[in-house]
Amino acid sequence: TVVFVEVRYRGHAGFGGGAASVDARKRAKLVHAARLFLAAHPAYADLPCRFDVVEAEGDPAAPRLRWLRDAFRADEA
């Protein structure tokens, strides 16, 4: 499986946390970038793909991390 990971940092969750910042426009950009990558690397083109989001919040020196596996699908972007 080819995993594309978007890491989003927020100092605090007052605006919904890192995952909330991966809106429809950002998801579309990520899917576009993934398609370009797969076109440039045909050895990976037939493998299953997944889009994950890692939320980082709090102290930048020691952030709390939350990994959201399969956060969205390419056909949802």
MMTF fields as JSON, N, C-alpha, C and O atoms, coordinates in Angstrom:
{
  "mmtfVersion": "1.0.0",
  "mmtfProducer": "UNKNOWN",
  "numBonds": 307,
  "numAtoms": 308,
  "numGroups": 77,
  "numChains": 1,
  "numModels": 1,
  "chainsPerModel": [1],
  "groupsPerChain": [77],
  "chainIdList": ["A"],
  "bondAtomList": [4, 2, 8, 6, 12, 10, 16, 14, 20, 18, 24, 22, 28, 26, 32, 30, 36, 34, 40, 38, 44, 42, 48, 46, 52, 50, 56, 54, 60, 58, 64, 62, 68, 66, 72, 70, 76, 74, 80, 78, 84, 82, 88, 86, 92, 90, 96, 94, 100, 98, 104, 102, 108, 106, 112, 110, 116, 114, 120, 118, 124, 122, 128, 126, 132, 130, 136, 134, 140, 138, 144, 142, 148, 146, 152, 150, 156, 154, 160, 158, 164, 162, 168, 166, 172, 170, 176, 174, 180, 178, 184, 182, 188, 186, 192, 190, 196, 194, 200, 198, 204, 202, 208, 206, 212, 210, 216, 214, 220, 218, 224, 222, 228, 226, 232, 230, 236, 234, 240, 238, 244, 242, 248, 246, 252, 250, 256, 254, 260, 258, 264, 262, 268, 266, 272, 270, 276, 274, 280, 278, 284, 282, 288, 286, 292, 290, 296, 294, 300, 298, 304, 302],
  "bondOrderList": [1, 1, 1, 1, 1, 1, 1, 1, 1, 1, 1, 1, 1, 1, 1, 1, 1, 1, 1, 1, 1, 1, 1, 1, 1, 1, 1, 1, 1, 1, 1, 1, 1, 1, 1, 1, 1, 1, 1, 1, 1, 1, 1, 1, 1, 1, 1, 1, 1, 1, 1, 1, 1, 1, 1, 1, 1, 1, 1, 1, 1, 1, 1, 1, 1, 1, 1, 1, 1, 1, 1, 1, 1, 1, 1, 1],
  "groupList": [{"groupName": "THR", "atomNameList": ["N", "CA", "C", "O"], "elementList": ["N", "C", "C", "O"], "formalChargeList": [0, 0, 0, 0], "bondAtomList": [1, 0, 2, 1, 3, 2], "bondOrderList": [1, 1, 2], "singleLetterCode": "T", "chemCompType": "L-PEPTIDE LINKING"}, {"groupName": "VAL", "atomNameList": ["N", "CA", "C", "O"], "elementList": ["N", "C", "C", "O"], "formalChargeList": [0, 0, 0, 0], "bondAtomList": [1, 0, 2, 1, 3, 2], "bondOrderList": [1, 1, 2], "singleLetterCode": "V", "chemCompType": "L-PEPTIDE LINKING"}, {"groupName": "PHE", "atomNameList": ["N", "CA", "C", "O"], "elementList": ["N", "C", "C", "O"], "formalChargeList": [0, 0, 0, 0], "bondAtomList": [1, 0, 2, 1, 3, 2], "bondOrderList": [1, 1, 2], "singleLetterCode": "F", "chemCompType": "L-PEPTIDE LINKING"}, {"groupName": "GLU", "atomNameList": ["N", "CA", "C", "O"], "elementList": ["N", "C", "C", "O"], "formalChargeList": [0, 0, 0, 0], "bondAtomList": [1, 0, 2, 1, 3, 2], "bondOrderList": [1, 1, 2], "singleLetterCode": "E", "chemCompType": "L-PEPTIDE LINKING"}, {"groupName": "ARG", "atomNameList": ["N", "CA", "C", "O"], "elementList": ["N", "C", "C", "O"], "formalChargeList": [0, 0, 0, 0], "bondAtomList": [1, 0, 2, 1, 3, 2], "bondOrderList": [1, 1, 2], "singleLetterCode": "R", "chemCompType": "L-PEPTIDE LINKING"}, {"groupName": "TYR", "atomNameList": ["N", "CA", "C", "O"], "elementList": ["N", "C", "C", "O"], "formalChargeList": [0, 0, 0, 0], "bondAtomList": [1, 0, 2, 1, 3, 2], "bondOrderList": [1, 1, 2], "singleLetterCode": "Y", "chemCompType": "L-PEPTIDE LINKING"}, {"groupName": "GLY", "atomNameList": ["N", "CA", "C", "O"], "elementList": ["N", "C", "C", "O"], "formalChargeList": [0, 0, 0, 0], "bondAtomList": [1, 0, 2, 1, 3, 2], "bondOrderList": [1, 1, 2], "singleLetterCode": "G", "chemCompType": "PEPTIDE LINKING"}, {"groupName": "HIS", "atomNameList": ["N", "CA", "C", "O"], "elementList": ["N", "C", "C", "O"], "formalChargeList": [0, 0, 0, 0], "bondAtomList": [1, 0, 2, 1, 3, 2], "bondOrderList": [1, 1, 2], "singleLetterCode": "H", "chemCompType": "L-PEPTIDE LINKING"}, {"groupName": "ALA", "atomNameList": ["N", "CA", "C", "O"], "elementList": ["N", "C", "C", "O"], "formalChargeList": [0, 0, 0, 0], "bondAtomList": [1, 0, 2, 1, 3, 2], "bondOrderList": [1, 1, 2], "singleLetterCode": "A", "chemCompType": "L-PEPTIDE LINKING"}, {"groupName": "SER", "atomNameList": ["N", "CA", "C", "O"], "elementList": ["N", "C", "C", "O"], "formalChargeList": [0, 0, 0, 0], "bondAtomList": [1, 0, 2, 1, 3, 2], "bondOrderList": [1, 1, 2], "singleLetterCode": "S", "chemCompType": "L-PEPTIDE LINKING"}, {"groupName": "ASP", "atomNameList": ["N", "CA", "C", "O"], "elementList": ["N", "C", "C", "O"], "formalChargeList": [0, 0, 0, 0], "bondAtomList": [1, 0, 2, 1, 3, 2], "bondOrderList": [1, 1, 2], "singleLetterCode": "D", "chemCompType": "L-PEPTIDE LINKING"}, {"groupName": "LYS", "atomNameList": ["N", "CA", "C", "O"], "elementList": ["N", "C", "C", "O"], "formalChargeList": [0, 0, 0, 0], "bondAtomList": [1, 0, 2, 1, 3, 2], "bondOrderList": [1, 1, 2], "singleLetterCode": "K", "chemCompType": "L-PEPTIDE LINKING"}, {"groupName": "LEU", "atomNameList": ["N", "CA", "C", "O"], "elementList": ["N", "C", "C", "O"], "formalChargeList": [0, 0, 0, 0], "bondAtomList": [1, 0, 2, 1, 3, 2], "bondOrderList": [1, 1, 2], "singleLetterCode": "L", "chemCompType": "L-PEPTIDE LINKING"}, {"groupName": "PRO", "atomNameList": ["N", "CA", "C", "O"], "elementList": ["N", "C", "C", "O"], "formalChargeList": [0, 0, 0, 0], "bondAtomList": [1, 0, 2, 1, 3, 2], "bondOrderList": [1, 1, 2], "singleLetterCode": "P", "chemCompType": "L-PEPTIDE LINKING"}, {"groupName": "CYS", "atomNameList": ["N", "CA", "C", "O"], "elementList": ["N", "C", "C", "O"], "formalChargeList": [0, 0, 0, 0], "bondAtomList": [1, 0, 2, 1, 3, 2], "bondOrderList": [1, 1, 2], "singleLetterCode": "C", "chemCompType": "L-PEPTIDE LINKING"}, {"groupName": "TRP", "atomNameList": ["N", "CA", "C", "O"], "elementList": ["N", "C", "C", "O"], "formalChargeList": [0, 0, 0, 0], "bondAtomList": [1, 0, 2, 1, 3, 2], "bondOrderList": [1, 1, 2], "singleLetterCode": "W", "chemCompType": "L-PEPTIDE LINKING"}],
  "groupTypeList": [0, 1, 1, 2, 1, 3, 1, 4, 5, 4, 6, 7, 8, 6, 2, 6, 6, 6, 8, 8, 9, 1, 10, 8, 4, 11, 4, 8, 11, 12, 1, 7, 8, 8, 4, 12, 2, 12, 8, 8, 7, 13, 8, 5, 8, 10, 12, 13, 14, 4, 2, 10, 1, 1, 3, 8, 3, 6, 10, 13, 8, 8, 13, 4, 12, 4, 15, 12, 4, 10, 8, 2, 4, 8, 10, 3, 8],
  "groupIdList": [1, 2, 3, 4, 5, 6, 7, 8, 9, 10, 11, 12, 13, 14, 15, 16, 17, 18, 19, 20, 21, 22, 23, 24, 25, 26, 27, 28, 29, 30, 31, 32, 33, 34, 35, 36, 37, 38, 39, 40, 41, 42, 43, 44, 45, 46, 47, 48, 49, 50, 51, 52, 53, 54, 55, 56, 57, 58, 59, 60, 61, 62, 63, 64, 65, 66, 67, 68, 69, 70, 71, 72, 73, 74, 75, 76, 77],
  "secStructList": [7, 3, 3, 3, 3, 3, 3, 3, 3, 3, 1, 1, 4, 4, 4, 1, 2, 2, 2, 2, 6, 7, 7, 2, 2, 2, 2, 2, 2, 2, 2, 2, 2, 2, 2, 2, 2, 2, 2, 2, 7, 4, 4, 4, 6, 6, 1, 7, 3, 3, 3, 3, 3, 3, 3, 3, 3, 1, 7, 6, 6, 1, 7, 3, 3, 3, 3, 3, 3, 3, 3, 3, 7, 4, 4, 4, 7],
  "xCoordList": [0.842, 0.0, 0.88, 1.82, 0.578, 1.26, 0.448, -0.749, 1.109, 0.418, 0.9, 2.093, -0.047, 0.24, -0.205, -1.349, 0.699, 0.426, 0.508, 1.492, -0.517, -0.538, -0.406, -1.208, 0.604, 0.814, 0.389, 0.858, -0.509, -1.044, -0.817, -1.192, -0.203, 0.066, -0.866, -1.097, -1.391, -2.162, -1.658, -1.428, -1.485, -1.06, -2.111, -1.785, -3.365, -4.481, -5.641, -5.649, -6.609, -7.717, -8.867, -9.983, -8.623, -9.672, -10.34, -11.49, -9.651, -10.217, -10.519, -10.613, -10.669, -11.07, -9.952, -10.217, -8.736, -7.645, -7.113, -7.641, -6.059, -5.382, -6.213, -6.166, -6.975, -7.778, -8.831, -9.141, -9.379, -10.4, -9.83, -10.565, -8.522, -7.908, -7.703, -7.35, -7.915, -7.804, -9.203, -9.924, -9.551, -10.88, -10.922, -9.941, -12.046, -12.233, -11.177, -10.675, -10.842, -9.832, -8.464, -7.754, -8.098, -6.808, -6.784, -5.773, -7.893, -7.962, -7.784, -7.091, -8.403, -8.262, -6.805, -6.318, -6.114, -4.698, -3.856, -2.944, -4.159, -3.411, -3.625, -2.678, -4.857, -5.15, -4.443, -3.905, -4.442, -3.744, -2.248, -1.648, -1.651, -0.221, 0.052, 1.067, -0.846, -0.677, -0.736, 0.046, -1.655, -1.754, -0.489, -0.017, 0.052, 1.305, 2.441, 3.241, 2.507, 3.538, 3.41, 4.402, 2.195, 1.984, 2.276, 2.759, 1.988, 2.302, 3.819, 4.313, 4.545, 6.0, 6.697, 7.865, 5.987, 6.562, 5.628, 4.917, 5.63, 4.679, 4.793, 3.845, 5.909, 6.049, 5.044, 4.697, 4.58, 3.621, 2.172, 1.246, 1.978, 0.666, -0.416, -1.588, -0.06, -1.066, -1.262, -2.068, -0.534, -0.672, -1.85, -2.203, -2.456, -3.508, -2.907, -1.752, -3.695, -3.249, -4.173, -5.341, -3.612, -4.367, -3.917, -2.751, -4.854, -4.546, -4.739, -5.843, -3.656, -3.695, -3.461, -2.869, -3.929, -3.666, -3.093, -3.63, -2.0, -1.442, -1.668, -1.182, -2.414, -2.646, -1.556, -1.271, -0.954, 0.008, -0.506, -0.827, -0.585, -1.054, -0.34, 0.241, -0.401, 0.227, 1.632, 1.943, 2.473, 3.856, 4.614, 4.707, 5.162, 5.88, 7.093, 7.487, 7.683, 8.846, 8.448, 9.258, 7.208, 6.726, 5.228, 4.423, 4.854, 3.414, 2.725, 3.344, 1.443, 0.604, 0.237, -0.173, 0.389, 0.121, -1.094, -1.288, -1.902, -3.022, -3.003, -3.129, -2.845, -2.731, -4.103, -4.653, -4.645, -5.94, -5.684, -5.454, -5.727, -5.493, -6.718, -7.856, -6.464, -7.543, -8.515, -9.73, -7.947, -8.729, -9.742, -10.817, -9.401, -10.332, -9.929, -8.842, -10.808, -10.578, -10.472, -11.053, -9.731, -9.524, -10.828, -10.969, -11.782, -13.059, -13.95, -15.0, -13.531, -14.276, -13.714, -14.331, -12.551, -11.882, -12.423, -11.971],
  "yCoordList": [-1.185, 0.0, 1.239, 1.34, 2.174, 3.466, 4.403, 4.593, 4.983, 5.854, 7.284, 7.572, 8.169, 9.601, 10.21, 10.034, 10.92, 11.433, 12.953, 13.533, 13.583, 15.026, 15.253, 14.74, 16.019, 16.325, 17.773, 18.692, 17.952, 19.281, 19.603, 18.829, 20.747, 21.187, 22.321, 23.236, 22.255, 23.351, 23.541, 22.565, 24.779, 25.066, 24.646, 24.249, 24.734, 24.278, 23.927, 24.306, 23.209, 22.713, 23.712, 23.324, 24.978, 25.99, 26.143, 26.577, 25.799, 25.898, 24.522, 24.375, 23.52, 22.206, 21.195, 20.067, 21.534, 20.579, 20.445, 21.027, 19.667, 19.518, 18.856, 19.266, 17.835, 17.126, 18.042, 17.936, 18.935, 19.856, 20.802, 21.32, 21.025, 21.932, 21.267, 21.942, 19.969, 19.264, 19.264, 18.267, 20.415, 20.608, 20.07, 19.508, 20.242, 19.701, 20.224, 19.471, 21.499, 22.073, 21.431, 21.105, 21.252, 20.64, 19.175, 18.7, 18.454, 17.051, 16.946, 16.05, 17.85, 17.834, 18.05, 17.407, 18.944, 19.184, 17.952, 17.612, 17.287, 16.092, 14.961, 14.265, 14.782, 13.751, 14.076, 13.183, 15.344, 15.751, 15.447, 14.91, 15.788, 15.513, 14.011, 13.576, 13.221, 11.765, 11.231, 10.357, 11.754, 11.304, 11.644, 10.842, 12.832, 13.209, 12.28, 11.847, 11.978, 11.068, 9.694, 9.122, 9.171, 7.843, 7.821, 6.817, 8.913, 8.999, 9.011, 8.457, 9.644, 9.723, 8.457, 8.226, 7.642, 6.412, 5.239, 4.756, 4.784, 3.757, 2.439, 1.654, 2.178, 0.939, 0.889, -0.191, 2.056, 2.126, 2.276, 2.18, 2.505, 2.884, 1.833, 2.187, 0.567, -0.483, -0.925, -1.815, -0.312, -0.663, 0.087, 1.17, -0.468, 0.277, 1.517, 1.507, 2.575, 3.833, 4.22, 3.835, 4.993, 5.443, 6.854, 7.206, 7.662, 9.021, 9.092, 8.892, 9.377, 9.51, 10.961, 11.726, 11.335, 12.653, 12.437, 11.658, 13.129, 13.117, 14.503, 15.505, 14.537, 15.794, 15.946, 15.011, 17.113, 17.447, 18.71, 19.688, 18.689, 19.89, 20.029, 19.079, 21.242, 21.515, 22.041, 22.734, 21.713, 22.181, 21.727, 20.525, 22.664, 22.273, 21.375, 20.585, 21.496, 20.676, 19.233, 18.316, 19.04, 17.697, 17.619, 17.493, 17.694, 17.726, 16.392, 15.328, 16.492, 15.289, 14.931, 15.79, 13.667, 13.217, 12.292, 11.475, 12.447, 11.537, 11.181, 12.053, 9.907, 9.418, 8.914, 7.986, 9.539, 9.151, 8.373, 8.96, 7.063, 6.212, 6.236, 6.23, 6.262, 6.273, 7.419, 7.229, 8.614, 9.791, 10.206, 10.712, 9.992, 10.281, 9.439, 8.862, 9.379, 8.599, 9.536, 10.621, 9.105, 9.947, 10.3, 11.405, 9.389, 9.674, 10.622, 11.048, 10.952, 11.925, 13.335, 14.299, 13.464, 14.768, 15.603, 16.729],
  "zCoordList": [0.0, 0.0, 0.0, 0.789, -0.88, -0.902, -0.011, -0.224, 0.985, 1.93, 1.729, 1.817, 1.459, 1.363, 2.692, 3.111, 3.345, 4.687, 4.693, 4.234, 5.209, 5.423, 6.922, 7.703, 7.327, 8.739, 8.974, 8.303, 9.94, 10.237, 11.7, 12.58, 11.959, 13.332, 13.705, 12.915, 14.894, 15.492, 16.911, 17.625, 17.323, 18.689, 19.7, 20.819, 19.306, 20.132, 19.211, 18.039, 19.737, 18.91, 18.806, 18.461, 19.094, 19.056, 17.701, 17.629, 16.638, 15.296, 14.707, 13.488, 15.564, 15.097, 14.954, 14.537, 15.272, 15.169, 13.759, 12.811, 13.648, 12.362, 11.286, 10.127, 11.654, 10.644, 10.039, 8.853, 10.844, 10.34, 9.289, 8.449, 9.339, 8.361, 7.002, 6.035, 6.916, 5.632, 5.012, 5.039, 4.458, 3.876, 2.443, 1.956, 1.784, 0.435, -0.536, -1.37, -0.433, -1.334, -1.093, -2.044, 0.173, 0.507, 0.071, -0.446, 0.277, -0.151, -1.664, -2.145, -2.41, -3.872, -4.277, -5.207, -3.587, -3.882, -3.57, -4.324, -2.463, -2.09, -3.098, -3.464, -3.54, -4.538, -5.849, -6.504, -6.231, -7.459, -7.344, -8.275, -6.208, -5.998, -6.028, -6.57, -5.45, -5.46, -6.885, -7.259, -7.671, -9.072, -9.858, -10.663, -9.622, -10.284, -9.855, -10.685, -8.567, -8.068, -8.721, -9.173, -8.768, -9.347, -10.846, -11.371, -11.527, -12.954, -13.178, -14.16, -12.262, -12.383, -11.893, -12.208, -11.127, -10.56, -10.877, -9.996, -12.123, -12.546, -11.782, -11.785, -11.139, -10.364, -9.212, -8.734, -8.769, -7.66, -8.131, -7.326, -9.406, -9.926, -9.705, -9.568, -9.667, -9.514, -8.062, -7.787, -7.145, -5.732, -5.113, -5.58, -4.081, -3.384, -2.725, -2.298, -2.649, -2.051, -0.905, -0.857, 0.011, 1.171, 1.52, 1.34, 2.022, 2.463, 3.972, 4.478, 4.682, 6.127, 6.511, 5.75, 7.694, 8.257, 9.648, 10.435, 9.948, 11.293, 11.875, 11.35, 12.97, 13.689, 14.739, 15.487, 14.794, 15.842, 16.509, 15.834, 17.841, 18.538, 19.863, 20.387, 20.39, 21.677, 21.518, 20.55, 22.463, 22.521, 21.277, 21.027, 20.486, 19.268, 19.547, 18.69, 20.743, 21.074, 21.404, 21.272, 21.83, 22.186, 21.901, 22.824, 20.616, 20.293, 20.559, 20.551, 20.79, 20.859, 19.421, 18.64, 19.09, 17.724, 17.713, 18.613, 16.67, 16.438, 14.961, 14.102, 14.672, 13.299, 12.868, 13.46, 11.828, 11.273, 9.989, 8.932, 10.088, 8.924, 8.02, 8.488, 6.733, 5.746, 6.033, 6.074, 6.23, 6.625, 5.561, 5.884, 4.304, 3.21, 2.012, 1.976, 1.046, -0.175, -1.371, -1.381, -2.368, -3.545, -4.226, -4.75, -4.23, -4.9, -4.09, -4.57, -2.859, -2.04, -2.196, -1.743, -2.832, -2.911, -4.055, -4.265]
}
